């Protein structure tokens, strides 16, 4: 701090800039409803009433995970206290996201301070802006079931900021909390020890104690939690490793790549070329830093690789949101590079600003496109389930038979049969889950209503079906 009377207001404004920009990018998030795995997590309350709290909190799910804070307590606390409302989940997601962006700025400023005195605050701000615009984190911010990604990021960023400040108790508390959010927390000790090795080796002996909980967690996780031997969550360390790493690197450097890749068959040449230019620019800056013996570059790369490494053994489950935490390291590195070029002025200043904008603008467009898709998809689910509930309430005791369920609706959650959460106890799809003859008999006896899905609406076509 510079000690002037207006230093605190300036400081607050500086820290608020990046999270405000991030929240503006995700302005559609408050409008989103539930989808996909959300319905399974929302049913945890039923599991508590049937099998008890311990069963709901600690029973491994199909993918072999027990994320007590990131999934179980998160969904249970909000549904038990506020019901099946989406807005509390959105508020938690956005608040945690904004806090993470602030932490990226604070940690970046402190890390780069010695290397770039006078411009470290700018470096932290740029890093936070670049990370906020990272399109790979769209699902983490927009989907309740992926909240564990940003919760883990928040825990470990606070833990590392506490490490930098020498707040040992706070570091341990947040580090241990991270195990309840996501398994990649086991990599945090490597990061903390590496930083101390590069900055103050006298601290390594104390920091190395962080490995004890990580080792205990790994042993317990592989011993007590069964792992799937097949399917997309099957662990595999094989020849697919280079291509898996290559896919994540491509997503990291191609602006808006995750949004484009999710909605289109392949990227166009401009995105590929721009991604290559950004990657080569950052690599060349890394080489120059290493030539000057600025080993901090190794820490930034190690952050990216350490937190990405655990998901590289899931080659059948390539998912952009796995880059949410790893990309922080490269955001710090890029912020350092842009701030240094800005301080040098001249052509380097213009080139750095151009590269930053070349990343930010298409990334922002990608976030808008993908959050719009999330909004349309989830609101369609909400409208259809709401229409089903209205019709079912007018014909209590009858079975609901859905006609016209498309693949998009099934992928958005219908295939998990979430209907009982909303008071719809008997729901089947036609064709597929009931034969034509059985349906005719049920309709004739007044035991079923046939509902046809038309875009985002539901129409009762029972009478028309009976006349066929």
KEMILO-731695 format. One record per residue (C-alpha): x negated, y negated, z negated. Coordinates in steps of 0.1 Angstrom, whole numbers, padded with zeros to 4 digits, always signed. Each point is the difference from the previous one (the first is absolute). Layout:
XYZ ...
! end
This chain:
+0000+0000+0000 -0012-0035+0008 +0014-0015-0032 +0020-0028+0017 +0035-0006-0013 +0016+0014+0032 -0021+0031+0002 +0027+0023-0014 +0027-0011+0024 -0024+0004+0029 -0010+0034-0013 +0036+0011-0002 +0008-0013+0034 -0030+0018+0014 +0010+0033-0015 +0036-0004+0010 -0007-0006+0037 -0007+0036+0010 +0029+0016-0020 +0024-0026+0013 -0011+0009+0036 +0003+0037-0008 +0036-0005-0014 +0009-0020+0031 -0012+0028+0022 +0022+0024-0019 +0031-0022-0003 +0023+0028+0012 -0010+0024-0028 +0028-0013-0024 +0025+0010+0027 -0011+0036+0002 +0020+0030-0014 -0011+0036-0008 -0012+0026+0025 -0019+0032+0005 -0016+0013-0032 +0017-0027-0021 +0031+0022-0004 -0020+0028-0015 -0016-0023-0025 +0034-0016-0008 +0013+0034-0009 -0025+0003-0029 +0026-0013-0024 +0021+0031+0008 -0030+0022-0007 -0005-0017-0034 +0036+0008-0009 -0003+0036+0012 -0035+0010-0010 -0013-0026-0023 -0024-0029+0002 -0033+0020-0001 +0012+0021+0030 +0008-0032+0020 -0033-0016-0009 -0025+0028+0004 +0014+0025+0025 -0022+0000+0031 +0018-0008+0032 -0004+0018+0033 -0032-0019+0010 -0016+0009-0033 +0000-0034-0018 +0010-0011-0034 -0001-0038+0001 +0016-0009-0033 -0001-0038+0003 +0000-0005+0037 +0030+0022+0007 +0017+0015-0030 +0002-0028-0026 +0004-0026+0027 +0031+0015+0014 +0014+0013-0033 -0003-0033-0018 +0016-0021+0028 +0029+0024+0007 +0008+0008-0036 +0000-0037-0009 +0014-0017+0031 +0016+0028+0020 -0003+0007+0037 -0009-0035+0010 -0028-0007+0024 -0009-0036-0011 -0018+0011-0032 -0023+0022+0021 -0006-0028+0025 -0008-0025-0029 -0026+0025-0014 -0016+0006+0034 -0003-0037+0008 -0012-0010-0034 -0027+0027-0001 -0010-0008+0036 -0004-0037-0009 -0020+0009-0031 -0023+0022+0021 -0006-0028+0025 -0010-0024-0028 -0024+0027-0014 -0016+0005+0034 -0007-0038+0001 -0014+0000-0036 -0022+0030+0003 -0012-0011+0035 -0009-0034-0014 -0020+0015-0028 -0017+0027+0021 -0011-0025+0027 -0009-0028-0024 -0037+0007-0002 -0003+0006+0037 +0019-0031+0011 +0000-0027-0027 +0023-0028+0008 +0021+0021+0024 +0009+0030-0021 +0035-0012-0007 +0006-0004+0038 -0013+0035+0005 +0024+0014-0026 +0029-0019+0015 -0008+0012+0036 -0004+0036-0013 +0034-0002-0017 +0017-0014+0031 -0015+0027+0022 +0010+0027-0024 +0035-0015-0004 +0004+0002+0038 -0012+0036+0002 +0028+0017+0019 -0011+0034-0013 +0016-0009-0034 +0035-0006+0014 +0015+0032-0014 -0017-0006-0034 +0018-0033-0003 +0033+0009+0018 +0007+0035-0012 +0007+0009-0036 -0014+0035+0003 -0034-0015+0010 -0001-0024-0030 -0027+0022-0016 -0025-0014+0026 +0003-0036-0011 +0004+0010-0037 -0033+0019+0002 -0016-0030+0018 +0012-0023-0028 -0013+0023-0028 -0035+0004+0016 -0004-0036+0011 +0008-0011-0036 -0024+0027-0013 -0028-0012+0023 +0006-0036-0008 -0002+0008-0037 -0032+0019+0008 -0015-0031+0016 +0010-0021-0030 -0012+0025-0025 +0034+0008-0014 -0006+0036-0008 +0032+0008-0018 +0022-0015+0028 -0020+0019+0026 +0005+0033-0017 +0037-0006-0006 +0007-0009+0037 -0023+0027+0013 +0018+0027-0020 +0034-0015+0011 -0011+0005+0036 +0001+0038-0005 +0037-0003-0004 +0003-0019+0033 -0021+0018+0025 -0026+0028+0001 -0027-0021+0018 -0006-0017-0034 -0026+0027-0005 -0023-0019+0024 -0001-0031-0022 -0030+0010-0021 -0021+0003+0032 +0009-0036+0008 -0007-0013-0034 -0033+0018-0004 -0011-0010+0035 +0007-0037-0008 -0020+0002-0032 -0029+0018+0018 -0001-0029+0026 +0004-0028-0025 -0011+0010-0035 -0014+0035-0004 +0000-0004-0038 +0038+0004+0000 +0000+0033+0019 -0004+0021-0031 +0032-0014-0016 +0019+0000+0033 -0008+0036+0008 +0024+0010-0029 +0029-0008+0024 -0007+0033+0017 +0013+0020-0029 +0037-0007+0005 -0004+0004+0038 -0016+0034-0004 +0027+0011-0025 +0027-0012+0024 -0015+0019+0030 -0003+0032-0020 +0036-0003-0014 +0014-0010+0034 -0014+0029+0019 +0006+0025-0028 +0035-0009-0012 +0015-0015+0031 +0006+0025+0029 -0012-0012+0034 +0019+0008+0032 -0019+0024+0023 +0018-0011+0031 +0019-0030+0014 -0010-0036+0002 -0013-0001-0036 -0023+0030+0004 -0036-0009-0009 -0026+0006+0027 -0037-0008+0003 -0008+0010+0036 -0009-0013+0034 +0029-0024+0000 -0018-0023-0025 -0017-0023+0026 +0032-0005+0020 +0019-0007-0033 -0025-0026-0010 +0000-0015+0035 +0038-0004-0001 -0002-0018-0033 -0028-0023+0012 +0021-0008+0031 +0030-0009-0021 -0022-0022-0022 -0014-0022+0028 +0029-0001+0025 +0023-0029-0011 +0035+0012-0006 -0010+0035+0009 +0021+0020-0024 +0032-0019+0010 -0007+0005+0037 -0011+0036-0004 +0031+0009-0019 +0024-0015+0025 -0018+0007+0033 -0017+0030+0016 -0034-0017+0002 -0017-0034-0003 -0006-0022+0030 -0035-0009+0012 +0000-0035-0015 +0005+0014-0036 -0027+0025+0006 -0025-0026+0014 +0008-0024-0028 -0005+0027-0027 -0033+0009+0016 -0012-0036+0000 +0010-0004-0037 -0017+0032-0010 -0032-0008+0019 -0001-0035-0015 +0003+0013-0035 -0026+0027+0007 -0025-0025+0014 +0005-0022-0031 -0007+0031-0022 -0033+0006+0019 -0011-0036-0005 +0008+0003-0038 -0019+0032-0003 -0030-0016+0018 +0001-0027-0027 +0002+0026-0027 +0034-0011-0010 +0012+0033-0014 +0034-0012-0009 +0011+0010+0035 -0006+0036-0011 +0024-0005-0029 +0028-0013+0023 -0004+0030+0024 -0002+0024-0030 +0033-0014-0013 +0016+0008+0033 -0014+0035+0003 +0004+0010-0036 +0037-0007-0002 +0006+0014+0035 -0019+0032-0005 +0027+0019-0020 +0025-0003+0029 -0025+0010+0027 +0007+0036-0011 +0036-0004+0011 -0005+0001+0038 +0037+0009+0006 +0013-0030-0019 -0016-0030+0016 +0018-0030-0016 -0009-0037+0003 +0010-0009-0035 -0029+0021-0013 -0021-0030+0010 +0017-0023-0024 -0027+0002-0027 -0031+0010+0021 +0005-0031+0023 -0006-0023-0029 -0038+0007+0003 -0001-0010+0037 +0022-0031-0007 -0026-0012-0025 -0027+0006+0025 +0018-0018+0027 +0008-0029-0023 -0037-0003-0008 -0009+0000+0037 +0026-0026+0010 -0009-0023-0030 -0037+0002+0008 +0005-0008+0037 +0023-0029-0010 -0028-0014-0023 -0025+0003+0029 +0022-0021+0022 -0003-0004+0038 +0008+0029+0023 -0001+0025-0029 +0028-0019-0017 +0022+0000+0030 -0007+0037+0008 +0008+0011-0036 +0032-0020+0000 +0010+0015+0034 -0007+0035-0012 +0020-0005-0032 +0030-0014+0020 -0003+0028+0025 +0006+0024-0029 +0026-0020-0019 +0024-0010+0028 +0007+0035+0015 +0000+0015-0035 +0027-0024-0010 +0020+0009+0031 -0004+0037-0008 +0012-0005-0036 +0030-0019+0013 +0008+0027+0025 -0003+0029-0024 +0018-0017-0029 +0029-0008+0024 +0001+0037+0009 +0000+0010-0037 +0028-0025-0006 +0022+0012+0029 -0006+0037-0009 +0007-0004-0037 +0030-0023+0005 +0015+0025+0024 -0003+0027-0027 +0016-0023-0025 +0029-0009+0023 +0007+0036+0010 -0001+0014-0036 +0021-0029-0011 +0026+0008+0027 +0000+0037-0010 +0006-0009-0037 +0029-0023+0009 +0017+0027+0021 -0008+0028-0025 +0016-0021-0029 +0032-0002+0020 +0001+0038+0005 -0014+0013-0033 -0006+0038-0002 -0006+0004+0037 -0032+0010+0017 -0018-0026+0023 -0012+0014+0033 -0023-0023+0020 +0000-0001+0037 -0026-0018+0021 -0030+0000-0024 -0030-0008+0021 -0037+0008-0006 -0007-0035-0013 +0026+0004-0028 -0013+0034-0009 -0036-0013-0002 +0012-0030-0020 +0013+0023-0027 +0031+0018+0011 -0019+0033+0002 -0006-0001-0038 +0038-0003-0007 -0001-0030-0022 +0038-0003-0001 +0006+0013-0035 -0019-0031-0013 +0029-0021+0012 +0029+0022-0011 +0003+0020+0032 -0002+0036-0012 +0011+0019+0031 -0017-0011+0032 -0009+0021+0030 -0011-0008+0036 +0018+0011+0031 -0013+0017+0020 -0027+0019-0019 +0013+0005-0035 +0036+0010+0007 +0015+0019+0030 +0027-0014+0022 +0025+0026-0011 -0007-0005-0037 +0004-0037+0004 +0033+0003+0018 +0013+0021-0028 -0012-0024-0026 +0016-0030+0018 +0032+0019+0005 +0002+0008-0037 -0008-0036-0010 -0033+0011-0016 -0023-0021+0022 -0003-0034+0016 -0020-0004+0032 -0021-0032+0002 -0017-0011+0032 -0031-0022-0003 +0000-0028+0025 -0032-0020-0003 +0002-0016-0035 +0037+0008-0005 +0020+0031-0011 +0034+0007+0016 +0025+0025-0013 +0009+0022+0030 +0017+0028-0019 +0034-0004+0017 -0016-0001+0035 -0020+0031-0008 +0031+0018-0012 +0017-0007+0033 -0028+0014+0021 
! end
